[in-house]
Amino acid sequence: MRDRVPAEAFPPGEFLKDELEARGWTQEEFAAIIGRPTTLVNQIVLGKRAITPEAAAEIGAALGVDAEYWLNLETAYRLWLVRQQQETPALERISRMAKLRERFPVREMTKRGWIANTKDPEELEKQILALAQVKRPEDIGESSLAYAAKQTYYDRDLKPVQEAWLWRVRQIAEAMPIDHAYSESALRARLDELRTMASEVDRLAEIPKLLAEAGVRFLVVEALPGAWIDGVTLWLKGKSPVIALTLRFDRLDNFWFVLRHEIEHVLRGDGRDQAIVDVNIGPGAENYSRELPKQEKVANDAAAEFFFSQRHFLSFLRDLVEAYSEQKVIAFANTSNVHPAIVVGQIHNGLGRYDILRKHLAKVRHVITQVAVTDGFGRLFRLSP
């Protein structure tokens, strides 16, 4: 709550004058008491000189009033004078800019090139509303973009950094051309081909084109700091699906899990009315084993079972615990036609041991960001004027 601002403030000298009159003291007498020149006391009474901390202590000692009282009177008066000298609209602009920066990740959005740097709060608000695709600030979070957030405790409120990321995904997706209408059957038909790509990192470069042929827009938008987002499924006009990943974990196993998770959302039609924002998912993620909504359980199961059955994997894992061997891991990956990183990722999740076999974890960003529409990681997707 803001402090109330007085309509008019009086110099502390007015109060000092009243105190002297109440005691029957002249300014000359008071000056002698505190050991100061009479001209100093007179200038304070007339409001021509500010009360310093030293003077406040002396006045307080002479009158039996705390020094803080006189300093507070002085501060309030000087602040009132400043406000009278400044234009009210200028102060309102400062307040408006502060509120915008408090509510939205302005610094990060500017740094990433999502909005232009400006000191004008009206222009800043205009840019944010354009990104959110709403007309009024109060509409943000309601009609700006419906979502179903899957977070650590699964509350439905997205953080401002998550909302801003979601707006950017939609903005870029709408600018991406696509030659094919979405077809569920076409997407399902490409699952087998996707499986064949799991043994080589370089084959990830084929994924954007493969998904586009089924009518699915695929893009990468780096998450803003503190967003913890892994991916999202949303639909443009309820009929054209979009899958966006953040690649915040630069690992092959996490990439495939999140991608297959989002593909399952598309196949099931999840997110047609509400974008599905997936936060902290994938093998080893903080909330992977927490109680999940049904649609998330289904998507997680589809991702976990994509390359090999979990029943088969758990049998292998028990055997590995009994007689650990790196060669067993490589052999299991080879017979499953997947890169060892995918097996290692599930071993980490199954055993809770993230320190073993790390040399097999493969990176993916250097491949995906070269072929997919990408915003972030040193790249800026430029919208057509």
N, C-alpha and C positions, 0 to 999 in steps of 0.2 A: 504494500500500500504506500502511495506517495505521501510525504509530509505535506501538510497544508501550508500554502505560501501566503503570508500576510499581505493584505491589500496595500498597507503602508507600514514602513518601519521607521523608528526614530533613532537618532544617534545616541550612543550610550551617555554622551554628555548631558542629555536631557535628564536622565535618571540620576546622574551625579549631581546636577544642579539641585534637583529635588531633595537629595540626601543632605546636601550642605545647608539648604534653607531650613530643613527640619531640625537641624542641629544649631542653627543660628550662626554658622561659620561663613566668613567671607572667603573668596577665592584666595586672597593673600594669606589668610590664616591657614587654610588647608594646604597651600603650597609650602608654608613653613613646616607644617606637621610632617609632610612626606619628604621634605628636603628637596623639593623641585622648584624651578622658576615659576613665577606666577603666570608668565606668558604660556607655559606648557599647559597648566590647568585651564587657562582661559580658552586655548585652542581646542582642548578636549571637550569642554562644555559647549563650544560653538560647533562641534562636529568637524573641525578643520584638521584634526590630527587623530590618527587611530590609537587605540589603547594597546600598547605592546604587552607581552607577557610580564615584563619587569614592572611596568606601570600598573597592571592589573593586580599584581602581588602587593604593591605598595598601597593602592587604593583599598584593596580588600582588608589589609592589616589595619588601616586607619579607621575604616567604617565597620569592621567586624563582619564583613561579607566575604564569602569565598571568592578567590581570584577567578575561578572558573565562571562565575556568574557574569563578571565584567567582560571576560573574553567571549563568552557565548553571545552577549549583547552586541559586541563589536562584530563578530563573525556574521550574525544574522543581518545586521545593518549593511555591512559591506556587500553581502550576497544580494540583498534587496536592491542595492544601487546598481550592481552589475546587471541584474535582470531588467532594470528599468532602461539601461543603456542598450541592451541587446534587443533585437527584434524577436518577438514571440515566434513567428514562423521559423526562424533559424533554429531555435531550441526545439521546436516540434519536429523539425527535420532530423535533428540529432537523435531525438527519442525514437522516431520511426525507424531510422537506420539501425539503431541498437536492437530494437525488437525483431527486425528481420534477421539480423545476424545471430540473435539468440535462438530464434526458432528454426532457422534453416542452415545447412552446412555451406554457407556462402563462400567461405575461403576455399574449401575443397572444390566446389562447383566452378569457381572462377579459375582456380589452378588447373583444373582439368579441361577448361575451355567450353564448359556447358553453358555458361553465361558470361557476358562481357563484364570486365571490371568497371565499376562506376561508383561515384560518391553520391549520386543522386538517389535518394530512397524511392522516389516515384518510378524511376527507370529500373531500379533493382526489383521492386515489387512487380512491375510489368513483365520483366523477364522470367521471374519465378512463376507467375501465373500462366505465362505462355508455355513453360515447360510442363507445368501440372495440368494444363488444358482446362482451366477454370477461370471464371470471371472475377471471383471475390476470394480474398484470403480465407474467409470462414468456410469456404467450400472444400478446402484442402483437407484430405483425410476422409471425406465423405463421398463426394462425387468425382474427385480428381482421378481415381483409379481404384475400383473395387479390388480387394485382394483377400486371400485366405493365407495368413502368415503361419508358417510352421517354425516356431522358435523353441528355445530351450524349454520353456514351460507352456508353450502353445497358447499364449494369449493372442488376441487378434489385433493388437495394436502394433503397427510398424513404427520403428524409430524414424525420425526425420531423414537420417542418412540412408535408410532403406527405401523410404518413399522417393527420395530424390533419385536414387539409382533406378528404381522402377520406372519413373518418368522418363529417364534417359533411354532405357531399353525400349520403351514404347516409341519414343521419338525417332530413334534410329530404325527400328523395325518398320515403321510406317514409310520410311524413306527407301527401304530396300525393295527393289523390283523382284518379282518372282514369276516364272513362266508357267507354272503348273498350279492348278487348283488342288487343295488338300484332298487326299484320298486315304482313308484308313486302310483299305486293302493294299494300296501301294506302299504305305509305310510298313505294314506287317510283312509284306513280301521282301522288304529290304533288311529285315532283322538278320536273316541268314548271312547276307553279304556283310553286314556289320560285324558278325562274329568272326568272319575270316580276316578281319583287320586287326584282331587283338594280339597277333603274334609279333607285329612289327610296328614300331613307333611311327615310322615315316608314312605308314598307310593312313594315319589319322588325317592326312591332307585331303583324302577323298570324301570325308564325312560331310562337309557343307554342301557339296554338289549332290551327294546321294540323298540327303534330306530334302534339298530343294526340289529334286525330281518327284518327291512324294508330296510337295506343296507345303513343306515346313521351313520357315525361316530360321536360320541358325546364326547366332552371333555371340561375341564375347565382349562383355563390358566389365572392366575391372571394378571391384567393389570399392566403395569409399571406406576410409579407415573407421573401424568400429562397427561395420555393417554385418559382418559374419555371414553374408549371403553366399550360397554355393550356386544356386540357379533359380530359374523361374520358368513357368509355363503360363503363357497368356494367349489370348485370341484377339485378333484384329477384327472388329465388327462381328464377333461371334463365330466366324467361319474360317479364318486363316490363322493357323497356330504359329506361335513363336516360341523357340527355346533359346534362352540366354544363359550362359555360364559365366562365372567370375574367374575361374581358374586360380582361386586364392590358394589352393594346394597344388603346387606344380608337380603332380605325381600321376602316373599312368593309371594306377588302380583307382584313385579318386575320380579321375576324369571319366572313366568308363562307368563307374557306379552312378555318378550324378547324371551323366548323359542318358543312361538307360532308365534311370528313375524318371527323368523328365519326359522321355519318349513314352513311358507307360502312362503318364498323366495325359499326354496328347491322345493316345490310343483309347483311353477311357473317356475322353471328352472333358476331363477335369479342367477347370479354369475358364470355361466359356463365359460364365457370369462373373467369376472372381479369379483374378490372377493367383496362381499358386506359387508363393514365394517360399523357397526351401532354404532354411538356415541351419547350419551345422548338421549336414547329413553326410553319409558315406562311411565306409569302414573306419572305425577308430574315432569317429566324431563324438563330441561330448554327449549328445542326446540320442545317439543311434539306437540305444536299447531302452529308451524311456517309453512310457505309454504314448502311443501314436494314434492319430485319427485313422479310420479305416482306409481312406484313400492313400494315406502315406504308407501304411503297412503293405498294401498291395504293390505300390511302386517300389518300396524297398525289397520286397520278395522277388519282384521281377528283375531287379538289378542284381541281387545276390545270386539268383539262379541262372543268369544269362549265359555264362560260359561253362558252368558245371553245376550239377545238383549239390545242394548243401548237405544232403545225406551222404553223398559220395565224399565230399570234402571233409566232413566231420570224421568219417572213418579214416581218411588219410591223416587228419590232424592227430587222432588218437595214436596212430601208428608212429607218427613223427615224434610225439612226446615220449613214447616208450623207447624209441631208438632214433635219436636226432641225427639227421644226415642232410647236408646241403644238397647232395646228389639226388636225394629223394624229392626235394622241392623242384629241382630242375626237371626231373623225370615226370613229375606230375604235371608241370606246366607244358612239357612237350606232348604228352599224351592228351592233354586238354586243348592243344593248339592255341595256347595263349602265351603272352610274354610272362616271364617269371615274376615281374612286378605285380601282376594281378593276383597271383597266388600269395606272394609275400604280404600284400595288403590285407588279404583275408586272414592270413596267419597272425599278423599283428593284432587284428581285431579279435580273433578267436582266443589267443593266448594272453592278450593284454601286454605283450612284449614288443615294444616299438624300437628296441635297440638291436635286434637281430636281423641279419640278412639285408641290411639297408643298402648295401652296394648294388642290389638288384632293382632298387626303385628307380624307375626311368622318368625323366622330365618330359613335359609335353608342350609347354608354352611356345617354345621356339618353332614348333611345327604348326600348331593350330593358328597362332596369330599371323602367320604368313599367308594363310589361305582364307581364313574366315573374316567376315566383317568384324573389326576390332576397334574398341574405344578404350584406351588405357594402355598401360605397360609401355608408355612412351609414344603412343599413337593417339591421334585425334580423328574421329570420324567427322568429316566436314559435310554439313547439310547443304543442299543446293539452295541458292538464294531464292 
